[in-house]
């Protein structure tokens, strides 16, 4: 059974409180933005989505650091830019991202064959190097289908 956005928000606010932090109005609004987001967000994107909500850009940056620290969101670095996505409800610990070098759009691959291959690599590394891998984030770059077609 999939949780509604309202239930996810409620659970994330409860998690925030369990970790000893207050649920400020700005934090609650930011949690809602991440739950409802369909894309990866930069701090400026979050601030833009909260326009008119009386949440300053420095507050967005501070809140992002806190939400990242307690495991609600995850940071992805792509081409010297930092993006954030909701992490707490993610069932997968393997994220493969693609960024178009022309339009900048970011997408996430969700393919069982790719995941199977990467999990085999994870198991190989753990077996042969003795390390425990809890999360895999891969970032690829190139031209998306749309931009590639434009260039042809």
C-alpha positions as CSV (number, residue, x, y, z in Angstrom):
1,X,0.0,0.0,0.0
2,X,1.4,3.4,-1.0
3,X,1.3,6.2,1.4
4,X,-0.4,9.5,0.5
5,X,1.7,12.7,0.3
6,X,-0.1,13.9,3.5
7,X,0.9,10.7,5.3
8,X,4.5,11.0,4.1
9,X,4.7,14.6,5.3
10,X,3.2,13.6,8.7
11,X,5.8,10.8,9.1
12,X,8.7,13.0,8.0
13,X,7.7,15.7,10.5
14,X,7.4,13.0,13.2
15,X,10.9,11.8,12.2
16,X,12.2,15.3,12.5
17,X,10.8,15.6,16.0
18,X,12.2,12.1,17.0
19,X,15.6,13.4,16.1
20,X,15.2,16.3,18.5
21,X,14.4,19.1,16.1
22,X,11.5,21.4,16.0
23,X,9.0,21.4,13.1
24,X,9.3,25.0,12.1
25,X,6.9,26.4,9.6
26,X,9.7,26.7,7.0
27,X,10.8,23.0,7.6
28,X,7.3,21.8,7.2
29,X,6.9,23.7,3.9
30,X,10.2,22.4,2.6
31,X,9.3,18.8,3.5
32,X,6.1,19.3,1.5
33,X,8.1,20.6,-1.5
34,X,10.3,17.5,-1.5
35,X,7.4,15.1,-1.1
36,X,5.6,16.6,-4.0
37,X,8.7,17.1,-6.2
38,X,8.9,15.2,-9.4
39,X,12.4,16.4,-10.2
40,X,15.7,16.7,-8.4
41,X,15.9,20.2,-6.8
42,X,18.6,22.7,-6.2
43,X,18.2,25.0,-3.2
44,X,17.2,27.8,-5.6
45,X,14.5,25.6,-7.0
46,X,13.1,25.0,-3.5
47,X,13.2,28.7,-2.7
48,X,11.4,29.4,-6.0
49,X,8.7,26.9,-5.2
50,X,8.3,28.6,-1.8
51,X,8.0,32.1,-3.3
52,X,5.5,34.1,-1.3
53,X,5.8,31.7,1.7
54,X,8.2,34.0,3.6
55,X,11.1,31.5,3.5
56,X,14.5,33.0,2.9
57,X,17.2,31.4,0.8
58,X,19.6,31.1,3.8
59,X,16.7,29.3,5.7
60,X,16.4,26.9,2.7
61,X,20.1,26.2,2.8
62,X,20.1,25.6,6.5
63,X,17.0,23.4,6.4
64,X,18.4,21.3,3.5
65,X,21.5,20.6,5.5
66,X,19.4,19.5,8.5
67,X,17.0,17.3,6.3
68,X,20.1,15.7,4.7
69,X,21.7,15.1,8.1
70,X,18.7,13.2,9.4
71,X,18.1,11.2,6.2
72,X,15.0,12.8,4.8
73,X,16.7,14.0,1.6
74,X,19.7,12.9,-0.3
75,X,22.3,15.1,-2.0
76,X,23.5,14.3,-5.5
77,X,26.5,16.2,-7.0
78,X,26.3,16.5,-10.8
79,X,28.8,18.7,-12.7
80,X,29.7,20.8,-9.6
81,X,26.0,21.4,-8.8
82,X,24.2,20.0,-5.8
83,X,20.7,18.5,-6.3
84,X,18.5,17.0,-3.6
85,X,15.7,14.4,-3.7
86,X,13.5,12.8,-1.1
87,X,15.3,9.8,0.3
88,X,13.4,8.6,3.4
89,X,10.7,6.7,1.5
90,X,13.0,5.4,-1.3
91,X,12.8,1.7,-1.4
92,X,15.9,1.4,-3.6
93,X,19.5,1.9,-2.5
94,X,20.7,2.1,-6.1
95,X,20.2,5.4,-8.0
96,X,21.4,5.9,-11.5
97,X,21.0,9.5,-12.7
98,X,21.5,11.0,-16.2
99,X,22.1,14.7,-16.9
100,X,21.8,16.1,-20.3
101,X,24.8,18.3,-21.0
102,X,22.8,20.4,-23.4
103,X,19.5,21.2,-21.6
104,X,20.5,20.2,-18.1
105,X,17.5,18.0,-17.4
106,X,18.1,15.2,-14.9
107,X,16.4,11.9,-15.0
108,X,16.7,8.7,-13.1
109,X,17.0,5.3,-14.7
110,X,14.7,2.6,-13.3
111,X,15.5,-0.6,-15.1
112,X,15.7,-4.1,-13.6
113,X,18.4,-5.2,-15.9
114,X,20.7,-2.3,-15.0
115,X,20.0,-2.8,-11.3
116,X,20.7,-6.5,-11.6
117,X,24.1,-5.8,-13.2
118,X,25.0,-3.1,-10.6
119,X,24.0,-5.4,-7.7
120,X,26.2,-8.1,-9.1
121,X,29.1,-5.5,-9.1
122,X,28.2,-4.5,-5.5
123,X,28.4,-8.2,-4.4
124,X,31.7,-8.7,-6.2
125,X,33.2,-5.6,-4.5
126,X,31.9,-6.7,-1.1
127,X,33.2,-10.2,-1.5
128,X,36.6,-9.3,-2.9
129,X,37.3,-6.1,-0.9
130,X,35.5,-6.8,2.3
131,X,33.6,-3.5,2.3
132,X,29.9,-3.2,3.0
133,X,28.1,-1.0,0.4
134,X,24.8,0.4,1.7
135,X,24.0,2.8,-1.2
136,X,25.1,3.3,-4.8
137,X,24.7,6.5,-6.7
138,X,25.9,6.7,-10.2
139,X,25.8,9.9,-12.4
140,X,26.0,9.7,-16.1
141,X,26.2,12.6,-18.5
142,X,25.5,13.1,-22.2
143,X,22.8,14.2,-24.6
144,X,19.2,13.3,-23.9
145,X,17.1,11.9,-26.8
146,X,15.5,15.3,-27.4
147,X,18.8,17.3,-27.6
148,X,20.5,14.5,-29.6
149,X,17.7,14.7,-32.2
150,X,18.2,18.5,-32.4
151,X,21.9,18.1,-33.1
152,X,21.4,15.5,-35.9
